Amino acid sequence: MKIVGVSFDLPQSNATFKADEGFQYDLWSDTNRELALYYGAATSPLAPFPIRMTVLLDPDGVWRVTYPLPGSGVGGLYAHAQLILDDLDKLVNP
């Protein structure tokens, strides 16, 4: 399993954010909005910000599920993460 974060920020900004937050996964820069447009996190190449979401790809890299990120609150984020882990387990261990 690989986790990757993607933003519209420049690579150096992502590197600084990753270091400051202690993330142990890669942060990719999608400054041209190509990934965001493909996965529906933006509707225009001029979008100032992406829609926050999680995309789950199966072991072959096939796009399986998109999860909108819940509103605010830590409880919602934990439930979001658990839902993704449960679905991932179903894909990897059918």
Gaussian input, Z-matrix of N, CA and C with variables (Angstrom, degrees):
# hf/3-21g

backbone

0 1
 N
 C     1     B1
 C     2     B2     1     A1
 N     3     B3     2     A2     1     D1
 C     4     B4     3     A3     2     D2
 C     5     B5     4     A4     3     D3
 N     6     B6     5     A5     4     D4
 C     7     B7     6     A6     5     D5
 C     8     B8     7     A7     6     D6
 N     9     B9     8     A8     7     D7
 C    10    B10     9     A9     8     D8
 C    11    B11    10    A10     9     D9
 N    12    B12    11    A11    10    D10
 C    13    B13    12    A12    11    D11
 C    14    B14    13    A13    12    D12
 N    15    B15    14    A14    13    D13
 C    16    B16    15    A15    14    D14
 C    17    B17    16    A16    15    D15
 N    18    B18    17    A17    16    D16
 C    19    B19    18    A18    17    D17
 C    20    B20    19    A19    18    D18
 N    21    B21    20    A20    19    D19
 C    22    B22    21    A21    20    D20
 C    23    B23    22    A22    21    D21
 N    24    B24    23    A23    22    D22
 C    25    B25    24    A24    23    D23
 C    26    B26    25    A25    24    D24
 N    27    B27    26    A26    25    D25
 C    28    B28    27    A27    26    D26
 C    29    B29    28    A28    27    D27
 N    30    B30    29    A29    28    D28
 C    31    B31    30    A30    29    D29
 C    32    B32    31    A31    30    D30
 N    33    B33    32    A32    31    D31
 C    34    B34    33    A33    32    D32
 C    35    B35    34    A34    33    D33
 N    36    B36    35    A35    34    D34
 C    37    B37    36    A36    35    D35
 C    38    B38    37    A37    36    D36
 N    39    B39    38    A38    37    D37
 C    40    B40    39    A39    38    D38
 C    41    B41    40    A40    39    D39
 N    42    B42    41    A41    40    D40
 C    43    B43    42    A42    41    D41
 C    44    B44    43    A43    42    D42
 N    45    B45    44    A44    43    D43
 C    46    B46    45    A45    44    D44
 C    47    B47    46    A46    45    D45
 N    48    B48    47    A47    46    D46
 C    49    B49    48    A48    47    D47
 C    50    B50    49    A49    48    D48
 N    51    B51    50    A50    49    D49
 C    52    B52    51    A51    50    D50
 C    53    B53    52    A52    51    D51
 N    54    B54    53    A53    52    D52
 C    55    B55    54    A54    53    D53
 C    56    B56    55    A55    54    D54
 N    57    B57    56    A56    55    D55
 C    58    B58    57    A57    56    D56
 C    59    B59    58    A58    57    D57
 N    60    B60    59    A59    58    D58
 C    61    B61    60    A60    59    D59
 C    62    B62    61    A61    60    D60
 N    63    B63    62    A62    61    D61
 C    64    B64    63    A63    62    D62
 C    65    B65    64    A64    63    D63
 N    66    B66    65    A65    64    D64
 C    67    B67    66    A66    65    D65
 C    68    B68    67    A67    66    D66
 N    69    B69    68    A68    67    D67
 C    70    B70    69    A69    68    D68
 C    71    B71    70    A70    69    D69
 N    72    B72    71    A71    70    D70
 C    73    B73    72    A72    71    D71
 C    74    B74    73    A73    72    D72
 N    75    B75    74    A74    73    D73
 C    76    B76    75    A75    74    D74
 C    77    B77    76    A76    75    D75
 N    78    B78    77    A77    76    D76
 C    79    B79    78    A78    77    D77
 C    80    B80    79    A79    78    D78
 N    81    B81    80    A80    79    D79
 C    82    B82    81    A81    80    D80
 C    83    B83    82    A82    81    D81
 N    84    B84    83    A83    82    D82
 C    85    B85    84    A84    83    D83
 C    86    B86    85    A85    84    D84
 N    87    B87    86    A86    85    D85
 C    88    B88    87    A87    86    D86
 C    89    B89    88    A88    87    D87
 N    90    B90    89    A89    88    D88
 C    91    B91    90    A90    89    D89
 C    92    B92    91    A91    90    D90
 N    93    B93    92    A92    91    D91
 C    94    B94    93    A93    92    D92
 C    95    B95    94    A94    93    D93
 N    96    B96    95    A95    94    D94
 C    97    B97    96    A96    95    D95
 C    98    B98    97    A97    96    D96
 N    99    B99    98    A98    97    D97
 C   100   B100    99    A99    98    D98
 C   101   B101   100   A100    99    D99
 N   102   B102   101   A101   100   D100
 C   103   B103   102   A102   101   D101
 C   104   B104   103   A103   102   D102
 N   105   B105   104   A104   103   D103
 C   106   B106   105   A105   104   D104
 C   107   B107   106   A106   105   D105
 N   108   B108   107   A107   106   D106
 C   109   B109   108   A108   107   D107
 C   110   B110   109   A109   108   D108
 N   111   B111   110   A110   109   D109
 C   112   B112   111   A111   110   D110
 C   113   B113   112   A112   111   D111
 N   114   B114   113   A113   112   D112
 C   115   B115   114   A114   113   D113
 C   116   B116   115   A115   114   D114
 N   117   B117   116   A116   115   D115
 C   118   B118   117   A117   116   D116
 C   119   B119   118   A118   117   D117
 N   120   B120   119   A119   118   D118
 C   121   B121   120   A120   119   D119
 C   122   B122   121   A121   120   D120
 N   123   B123   122   A122   121   D121
 C   124   B124   123   A123   122   D122
 C   125   B125   124   A124   123   D123
 N   126   B126   125   A125   124   D124
 C   127   B127   126   A126   125   D125
 C   128   B128   127   A127   126   D126
 N   129   B129   128   A128   127   D127
 C   130   B130   129   A129   128   D128
 C   131   B131   130   A130   129   D129
 N   132   B132   131   A131   130   D130
 C   133   B133   132   A132   131   D131
 C   134   B134   133   A133   132   D132
 N   135   B135   134   A134   133   D133
 C   136   B136   135   A135   134   D134
 C   137   B137   136   A136   135   D135
 N   138   B138   137   A137   136   D136
 C   139   B139   138   A138   137   D137
 C   140   B140   139   A139   138   D138
 N   141   B141   140   A140   139   D139
 C   142   B142   141   A141   140   D140
 C   143   B143   142   A142   141   D141
 N   144   B144   143   A143   142   D142
 C   145   B145   144   A144   143   D143
 C   146   B146   145   A145   144   D144
 N   147   B147   146   A146   145   D145
 C   148   B148   147   A147   146   D146
 C   149   B149   148   A148   147   D147
 N   150   B150   149   A149   148   D148
 C   151   B151   150   A150   149   D149
 C   152   B152   151   A151   150   D150
 N   153   B153   152   A152   151   D151
 C   154   B154   153   A153   152   D152
 C   155   B155   154   A154   153   D153
 N   156   B156   155   A155   154   D154
 C   157   B157   156   A156   155   D155
 C   158   B158   157   A157   156   D156
 N   159   B159   158   A158   157   D157
 C   160   B160   159   A159   158   D158
 C   161   B161   160   A160   159   D159
 N   162   B162   161   A161   160   D160
 C   163   B163   162   A162   161   D161
 C   164   B164   163   A163   162   D162
 N   165   B165   164   A164   163   D163
 C   166   B166   165   A165   164   D164
 C   167   B167   166   A166   165   D165
 N   168   B168   167   A167   166   D166
 C   169   B169   168   A168   167   D167
 C   170   B170   169   A169   168   D168
 N   171   B171   170   A170   169   D169
 C   172   B172   171   A171   170   D170
 C   173   B173   172   A172   171   D171
 N   174   B174   173   A173   172   D172
 C   175   B175   174   A174   173   D173
 C   176   B176   175   A175   174   D174
 N   177   B177   176   A176   175   D175
 C   178   B178   177   A177   176   D176
 C   179   B179   178   A178   177   D177
 N   180   B180   179   A179   178   D178
 C   181   B181   180   A180   179   D179
 C   182   B182   181   A181   180   D180
 N   183   B183   182   A182   181   D181
 C   184   B184   183   A183   182   D182
 C   185   B185   184   A184   183   D183
 N   186   B186   185   A185   184   D184
 C   187   B187   186   A186   185   D185
 C   188   B188   187   A187   186   D186
 N   189   B189   188   A188   187   D187
 C   190   B190   189   A189   188   D188
 C   191   B191   190   A190   189   D189
 N   192   B192   191   A191   190   D190
 C   193   B193   192   A192   191   D191
 C   194   B194   193   A193   192   D192
 N   195   B195   194   A194   193   D193
 C   196   B196   195   A195   194   D194
 C   197   B197   196   A196   195   D195
 N   198   B198   197   A197   196   D196
 C   199   B199   198   A198   197   D197
 C   200   B200   199   A199   198   D198
 N   201   B201   200   A200   199   D199
 C   202   B202   201   A201   200   D200
 C   203   B203   202   A202   201   D201
 N   204   B204   203   A203   202   D202
 C   205   B205   204   A204   203   D203
 C   206   B206   205   A205   204   D204
 N   207   B207   206   A206   205   D205
 C   208   B208   207   A207   206   D206
 C   209   B209   208   A208   207   D207
 N   210   B210   209   A209   208   D208
 C   211   B211   210   A210   209   D209
 C   212   B212   211   A211   210   D210
 N   213   B213   212   A212   211   D211
 C   214   B214   213   A213   212   D212
 C   215   B215   214   A214   213   D213
 N   216   B216   215   A215   214   D214
 C   217   B217   216   A216   215   D215
 C   218   B218   217   A217   216   D216
 N   219   B219   218   A218   217   D217
 C   220   B220   219   A219   218   D218
 C   221   B221   220   A220   219   D219
 N   222   B222   221   A221   220   D220
 C   223   B223   222   A222   221   D221
 C   224   B224   223   A223   222   D222
 N   225   B225   224   A224   223   D223
 C   226   B226   225   A225   224   D224
 C   227   B227   226   A226   225   D225
 N   228   B228   227   A227   226   D226
 C   229   B229   228   A228   227   D227
 C   230   B230   229   A229   228   D228
 N   231   B231   230   A230   229   D229
 C   232   B232   231   A231   230   D230
 C   233   B233   232   A232   231   D231
 N   234   B234   233   A233   232   D232
 C   235   B235   234   A234   233   D233
 C   236   B236   235   A235   234   D234
 N   237   B237   236   A236   235   D235
 C   238   B238   237   A237   236   D236
 C   239   B239   238   A238   237   D237
 N   240   B240   239   A239   238   D238
 C   241   B241   240   A240   239   D239
 C   242   B242   241   A241   240   D240
 N   243   B243   242   A242   241   D241
 C   244   B244   243   A243   242   D242
 C   245   B245   244   A244   243   D243
 N   246   B246   245   A245   244   D244
 C   247   B247   246   A246   245   D245
 C   248   B248   247   A247   246   D246
 N   249   B249   248   A248   247   D247
 C   250   B250   249   A249   248   D248
 C   251   B251   250   A250   249   D249
 N   252   B252   251   A251   250   D250
 C   253   B253   252   A252   251   D251
 C   254   B254   253   A253   252   D252
 N   255   B255   254   A254   253   D253
 C   256   B256   255   A255   254   D254
 C   257   B257   256   A256   255   D255
 N   258   B258   257   A257   256   D256
 C   259   B259   258   A258   257   D257
 C   260   B260   259   A259   258   D258
 N   261   B261   260   A260   259   D259
 C   262   B262   261   A261   260   D260
 C   263   B263   262   A262   261   D261
 N   264   B264   263   A263   262   D262
 C   265   B265   264   A264   263   D263
 C   266   B266   265   A265   264   D264
 N   267   B267   266   A266   265   D265
 C   268   B268   267   A267   266   D266
 C   269   B269   268   A268   267   D267
 N   270   B270   269   A269   268   D268
 C   271   B271   270   A270   269   D269
 C   272   B272   271   A271   270   D270
 N   273   B273   272   A272   271   D271
 C   274   B274   273   A273   272   D272
 C   275   B275   274   A274   273   D273
 N   276   B276   275   A275   274   D274
 C   277   B277   276   A276   275   D275
 C   278   B278   277   A277   276   D276
 N   279   B279   278   A278   277   D277
 C   280   B280   279   A279   278   D278
 C   281   B281   280   A280   279   D279

   B1=1.4465
   B2=1.5216
   B3=1.3152
   B4=1.4592
   B5=1.5253
   B6=1.3073
   B7=1.4584
   B8=1.5201
   B9=1.3384
   B10=1.4545
   B11=1.5218
   B12=1.3151
   B13=1.4615
   B14=1.5129
   B15=1.3321
   B16=1.4637
   B17=1.5146
   B18=1.3178
   B19=1.4623
   B20=1.5320
   B21=1.3122
   B22=1.4635
   B23=1.5273
   B24=1.3103
   B25=1.4618
   B26=1.5277
   B27=1.3139
   B28=1.4639
   B29=1.5250
   B30=1.3352
   B31=1.4708
   B32=1.5348
   B33=1.3210
   B34=1.4676
   B35=1.5246
   B36=1.3235
   B37=1.4734
   B38=1.5271
   B39=1.3287
   B40=1.4628
   B41=1.5253
   B42=1.3157
   B43=1.4695
   B44=1.5312
   B45=1.3143
   B46=1.4600
   B47=1.5234
   B48=1.3304
   B49=1.4634
   B50=1.5322
   B51=1.3242
   B52=1.4635
   B53=1.5310
   B54=1.3165
   B55=1.4594
   B56=1.5300
   B57=1.3232
   B58=1.4680
   B59=1.5207
   B60=1.3265
   B61=1.4682
   B62=1.5290
   B63=1.3365
   B64=1.4559
   B65=1.5200
   B66=1.3297
   B67=1.4704
   B68=1.5202
   B69=1.3229
   B70=1.4587
   B71=1.5209
   B72=1.3243
   B73=1.4548
   B74=1.5188
   B75=1.3164
   B76=1.4573
   B77=1.5219
   B78=1.3123
   B79=1.4650
   B80=1.5237
   B81=1.3094
   B82=1.4612
   B83=1.5179
   B84=1.3239
   B85=1.4634
   B86=1.5186
   B87=1.3244
   B88=1.4665
   B89=1.5299
   B90=1.3269
   B91=1.4630
   B92=1.5279
   B93=1.3311
   B94=1.4717
   B95=1.5272
   B96=1.3538
   B97=1.4798
   B98=1.5312
   B99=1.3190
   B100=1.4620
   B101=1.5290
   B102=1.3267
   B103=1.4655
   B104=1.5240
   B105=1.3229
   B106=1.4615
   B107=1.5226
   B108=1.3086
   B109=1.4646
   B110=1.5265
   B111=1.3145
   B112=1.4621
   B113=1.5301
   B114=1.3214
   B115=1.4646
   B116=1.5301
   B117=1.3191
   B118=1.4580
   B119=1.5161
   B120=1.3183
   B121=1.4633
   B122=1.5260
   B123=1.3227
   B124=1.4698
   B125=1.5206
   B126=1.3129
   B127=1.4622
   B128=1.5146
   B129=1.3313
   B130=1.4519
   B131=1.5202
   B132=1.3381
   B133=1.4609
   B134=1.5283
   B135=1.3289
   B136=1.4608
   B137=1.5273
   B138=1.3324
   B139=1.4655
   B140=1.5310
   B141=1.3455
   B142=1.4622
   B143=1.5247
   B144=1.3496
   B145=1.4581
   B146=1.5224
   B147=1.3231
   B148=1.4684
   B149=1.5202
   B150=1.3161
   B151=1.4481
   B152=1.5253
   B153=1.3107
   B154=1.4623
   B155=1.5234
   B156=1.3116
   B157=1.4662
   B158=1.5181
   B159=1.3194
   B160=1.4573
   B161=1.5192
   B162=1.3186
   B163=1.4620
   B164=1.5280
   B165=1.3156
   B166=1.4531
   B167=1.5205
   B168=1.3277
   B169=1.4644
   B170=1.5204
   B171=1.3249
   B172=1.4644
   B173=1.5314
   B174=1.3501
   B175=1.4716
   B176=1.5311
   B177=1.3402
   B178=1.4626
   B179=1.5306
   B180=1.3229
   B181=1.4574
   B182=1.5124
   B183=1.3343
   B184=1.4649
   B185=1.5266
   B186=1.3194
   B187=1.4606
   B188=1.5209
   B189=1.3298
   B190=1.4549
   B191=1.5267
   B192=1.3281
   B193=1.4665
   B194=1.5240
   B195=1.3303
   B196=1.4646
   B197=1.5178
   B198=1.3025
   B199=1.4601
   B200=1.5272
   B201=1.3320
   B202=1.4653
   B203=1.5206
   B204=1.3016
   B205=1.4586
   B206=1.5234
   B207=1.3306
   B208=1.4610
   B209=1.5239
   B210=1.3150
   B211=1.4678
   B212=1.5127
   B213=1.2894
   B214=1.4534
   B215=1.5203
   B216=1.2876
   B217=1.4538
   B218=1.5076
   B219=1.3112
   B220=1.4496
   B221=1.5230
   B222=1.3317
   B223=1.4516
   B224=1.5142
   B225=1.3242
   B226=1.4574
   B227=1.5149
   B228=1.3183
   B229=1.4713
   B230=1.5201
   B231=1.3294
   B232=1.4707
   B233=1.5153
   B234=1.3243
   B235=1.4638
   B236=1.5298
   B237=1.3330
   B238=1.4684
   B239=1.5283
   B240=1.3198
   B241=1.4615
   B242=1.5243
   B243=1.3332
   B244=1.4635
   B245=1.5213
   B246=1.3320
   B247=1.4603
   B248=1.5286
   B249=1.3182
   B250=1.4623
   B251=1.5295
   B252=1.3273
   B253=1.4595
   B254=1.5289
   B255=1.3308
   B256=1.4646
   B257=1.5287
   B258=1.3345
   B259=1.4710
   B260=1.5267
   B261=1.3104
   B262=1.4672
   B263=1.5171
   B264=1.3172
   B265=1.4622
   B266=1.5263
   B267=1.3343
   B268=1.4648
   B269=1.5319
   B270=1.3433
   B271=1.4648
   B272=1.5343
   B273=1.3148
   B274=1.4594
   B275=1.5234
   B276=1.3266
   B277=1.4662
   B278=1.5331
   B279=1.3371
   B280=1.4824
   B281=1.5296
   A1=107.94
   A2=115.15
   A3=120.17
   A4=108.51
   A5=116.26
   A6=122.41
   A7=107.62
   A8=115.42
   A9=121.47
   A10=107.90
   A11=116.61
   A12=121.50
   A13=108.25
   A14=116.22
   A15=120.55
   A16=108.61
   A17=116.91
   A18=121.60
   A19=109.40
   A20=115.16
   A21=120.78
   A22=111.44
   A23=117.49
   A24=121.24
   A25=111.57
   A26=114.79
   A27=121.13
   A28=110.15
   A29=117.57
   A30=120.47
   A31=113.51
   A32=118.18
   A33=119.93
   A34=111.05
   A35=117.64
   A36=120.83
   A37=109.85
   A38=116.40
   A39=119.70
   A40=111.44
   A41=116.79
   A42=120.32
   A43=110.62
   A44=116.81
   A45=121.12
   A46=110.59
   A47=117.37
   A48=122.35
   A49=110.11
   A50=117.26
   A51=122.26
   A52=110.25
   A53=116.68
   A54=121.06
   A55=111.02
   A56=116.79
   A57=121.22
   A58=111.92
   A59=116.69
   A60=121.31
   A61=113.21
   A62=116.96
   A63=120.89
   A64=113.78
   A65=116.91
   A66=120.34
   A67=109.90
   A68=116.12
   A69=121.19
   A70=111.14
   A71=117.14
   A72=121.16
   A73=108.92
   A74=115.68
   A75=121.22
   A76=111.76
   A77=115.83
   A78=123.11
   A79=106.73
   A80=115.66
   A81=121.15
   A82=110.24
   A83=115.55
   A84=122.52
   A85=109.75
   A86=115.16
   A87=121.93
   A88=108.34
   A89=114.89
   A90=119.38
   A91=112.86
   A92=117.67
   A93=120.61
   A94=113.03
   A95=115.64
   A96=122.91
   A97=113.05
   A98=119.37
   A99=121.39
   A100=112.32
   A101=117.20
   A102=119.67
   A103=110.91
   A104=116.89
   A105=120.74
   A106=111.24
   A107=117.59
   A108=120.74
   A109=110.88
   A110=117.30
   A111=121.25
   A112=111.48
   A113=116.60
   A114=120.76
   A115=113.91
   A116=117.34
   A117=119.85
   A118=114.85
   A119=117.15
   A120=120.25
   A121=111.32
   A122=116.97
   A123=123.17
   A124=107.29
   A125=115.71
   A126=120.50
   A127=112.26
   A128=115.69
   A129=120.47
   A130=109.40
   A131=117.65
   A132=119.36
   A133=112.48
   A134=116.50
   A135=121.15
   A136=112.50
   A137=117.25
   A138=120.91
   A139=110.01
   A140=117.40
   A141=119.17
   A142=113.23
   A143=117.27
   A144=122.52
   A145=109.54
   A146=117.37
   A147=119.53
   A148=110.28
   A149=115.89
   A150=121.87
   A151=105.50
   A152=117.49
   A153=120.15
   A154=109.63
   A155=114.92
   A156=120.11
   A157=109.77
   A158=114.69
   A159=122.45
   A160=107.15
   A161=116.86
   A162=122.59
   A163=107.31
   A164=115.87
   A165=121.32
   A166=109.23
   A167=115.07
   A168=122.22
   A169=107.82
   A170=116.50
   A171=119.13
   A172=109.37
   A173=118.05
   A174=120.10
   A175=114.57
   A176=117.16
   A177=120.51
   A178=112.67
   A179=117.31
   A180=121.25
   A181=113.94
   A182=117.71
   A183=121.69
   A184=108.67
   A185=115.63
   A186=122.58
   A187=108.79
   A188=117.31
   A189=122.04
   A190=113.72
   A191=117.07
   A192=120.16
   A193=109.60
   A194=115.49
   A195=121.60
   A196=107.91
   A197=116.32
   A198=122.60
   A199=108.49
   A200=118.15
   A201=118.14
   A202=108.61
   A203=116.24
   A204=119.96
   A205=108.47
   A206=117.45
   A207=119.30
   A208=111.12
   A209=114.86
   A210=121.24
   A211=111.66
   A212=117.39
   A213=120.50
   A214=110.02
   A215=115.35
   A216=120.70
   A217=112.07
   A218=115.68
   A219=121.77
   A220=110.79
   A221=118.37
   A222=121.39
   A223=111.83
   A224=116.46
   A225=120.68
   A226=112.07
   A227=116.54
   A228=120.13
   A229=111.17
   A230=117.35
   A231=119.50
   A232=110.82
   A233=118.21
   A234=121.59
   A235=109.80
   A236=116.74
   A237=122.49
   A238=109.65
   A239=116.54
   A240=121.25
   A241=110.94
   A242=117.63
   A243=120.15
   A244=111.33
   A245=117.15
   A246=121.10
   A247=110.38
   A248=117.20
   A249=121.51
   A250=110.77
   A251=117.45
   A252=120.12
   A253=111.35
   A254=117.35
   A255=121.00
   A256=111.13
   A257=116.43
   A258=120.16
   A259=111.47
   A260=116.95
   A261=121.41
   A262=110.24
   A263=116.38
   A264=120.07
   A265=111.38
   A266=116.83
   A267=121.07
   A268=111.77
   A269=116.24
   A270=119.61
   A271=111.99
   A272=115.81
   A273=120.26
   A274=111.45
   A275=116.91
   A276=121.94
   A277=109.91
   A278=117.65
   A279=119.33
   A280=112.78
   D1=140.06
   D2=178.40
   D3=-131.08
   D4=132.82
   D5=176.41
   D6=-107.72
   D7=133.65
   D8=178.38
   D9=-136.62
   D10=133.47
   D11=172.68
   D12=-99.72
   D13=144.71
   D14=-179.14
   D15=-131.89
   D16=136.19
   D17=176.20
   D18=-142.29
   D19=173.39
   D20=176.18
   D21=-85.97
   D22=-1.08
   D23=-176.83
   D24=-72.00
   D25=158.83
   D26=177.58
   D27=-68.97
   D28=154.22
   D29=-178.51
   D30=-53.12
   D31=-41.86
   D32=-179.09
   D33=-65.59
   D34=-37.87
   D35=177.29
   D36=-63.95
   D37=-42.01
   D38=178.21
   D39=-65.03
   D40=-39.62
   D41=179.18
   D42=-62.76
   D43=-42.74
   D44=178.53
   D45=-65.03
   D46=-45.67
   D47=179.46
   D48=-61.16
   D49=-43.74
   D50=179.39
   D51=-59.93
   D52=-45.94
   D53=-179.95
   D54=-66.05
   D55=-44.85
   D56=-178.86
   D57=-62.41
   D58=-37.85
   D59=-176.91
   D60=-91.34
   D61=-9.19
   D62=179.56
   D63=70.19
   D64=28.07
   D65=178.55
   D66=-64.72
   D67=141.60
   D68=179.06
   D69=-105.88
   D70=15.02
   D71=178.54
   D72=-126.86
   D73=164.11
   D74=-177.43
   D75=-72.62
   D76=147.77
   D77=171.00
   D78=-118.53
   D79=118.14
   D80=-179.53
   D81=-96.91
   D82=149.85
   D83=176.57
   D84=-101.44
   D85=122.08
   D86=179.30
   D87=-113.76
   D88=60.53
   D89=-174.27
   D90=-66.29
   D91=-24.03
   D92=177.63
   D93=-91.10
   D94=0.13
   D95=177.21
   D96=67.62
   D97=15.38
   D98=-176.35
   D99=-63.18
   D100=-49.12
   D101=178.02
   D102=-65.33
   D103=-43.21
   D104=-179.13
   D105=-60.82
   D106=-41.63
   D107=177.94
   D108=-66.95
   D109=-41.88
   D110=-178.78
   D111=-63.17
   D112=-45.07
   D113=-175.76
   D114=-91.53
   D115=-0.75
   D116=176.67
   D117=85.58
   D118=15.88
   D119=177.23
   D120=-84.23
   D121=-4.80
   D122=174.47
   D123=-150.27
   D124=147.90
   D125=178.32
   D126=-105.96
   D127=-2.67
   D128=-178.66
   D129=-150.44
   D130=145.78
   D131=175.00
   D132=-68.20
   D133=-6.77
   D134=178.01
   D135=-98.88
   D136=2.17
   D137=-178.12
   D138=-57.93
   D139=130.36
   D140=-179.52
   D141=-73.83
   D142=-28.20
   D143=-178.62
   D144=-141.11
   D145=147.99
   D146=174.88
   D147=-80.84
   D148=159.62
   D149=169.42
   D150=-76.86
   D151=133.38
   D152=-179.13
   D153=-76.10
   D154=126.66
   D155=-178.24
   D156=-157.09
   D157=167.54
   D158=172.80
   D159=-121.33
   D160=134.49
   D161=177.80
   D162=-117.04
   D163=130.96
   D164=179.54
   D165=-108.19
   D166=122.14
   D167=176.18
   D168=-106.00
   D169=143.63
   D170=178.81
   D171=-77.75
   D172=176.56
   D173=-177.67
   D174=-57.36
   D175=-21.93
   D176=177.82
   D177=-90.76
   D178=3.31
   D179=-179.98
   D180=83.42
   D181=12.83
   D182=-179.98
   D183=-84.37
   D184=131.88
   D185=-179.84
   D186=-67.17
   D187=119.44
   D188=-175.57
   D189=-108.98
   D190=-49.42
   D191=-173.00
   D192=-144.39
   D193=143.65
   D194=171.57
   D195=-117.02
   D196=133.06
   D197=179.91
   D198=-118.66
   D199=119.89
   D200=172.08
   D201=-68.50
   D202=142.64
   D203=178.83
   D204=-72.31
   D205=136.01
   D206=-179.21
   D207=-65.40
   D208=164.84
   D209=178.92
   D210=-56.03
   D211=-129.04
   D212=-178.32
   D213=-101.89
   D214=167.85
   D215=176.72
   D216=105.34
   D217=134.71
   D218=-178.45
   D219=-65.76
   D220=-38.35
   D221=-179.79
   D222=-57.07
   D223=-41.04
   D224=178.28
   D225=-64.51
   D226=-36.90
   D227=178.72
   D228=-68.76
   D229=-39.67
   D230=177.57
   D231=-65.61
   D232=-41.50
   D233=178.05
   D234=-64.15
   D235=-39.28
   D236=177.64
   D237=-60.08
   D238=-49.37
   D239=-179.54
   D240=-62.65
   D241=-41.28
   D242=-179.04
   D243=-66.07
   D244=-39.86
   D245=177.46
   D246=-59.43
   D247=-44.50
   D248=179.97
   D249=-65.72
   D250=-43.42
   D251=178.48
   D252=-62.75
   D253=-39.94
   D254=178.03
   D255=-63.34
   D256=-45.33
   D257=179.63
   D258=-67.34
   D259=-37.84
   D260=177.23
   D261=-61.79
   D262=-43.01
   D263=178.15
   D264=-59.94
   D265=-39.04
   D266=178.60
   D267=-65.67
   D268=-35.08
   D269=178.97
   D270=-73.14
   D271=-39.26
   D272=-175.58
   D273=-83.22
   D274=-32.38
   D275=-177.98
   D276=-124.65
   D277=70.66
   D278=-176.05
   D279=-65.78

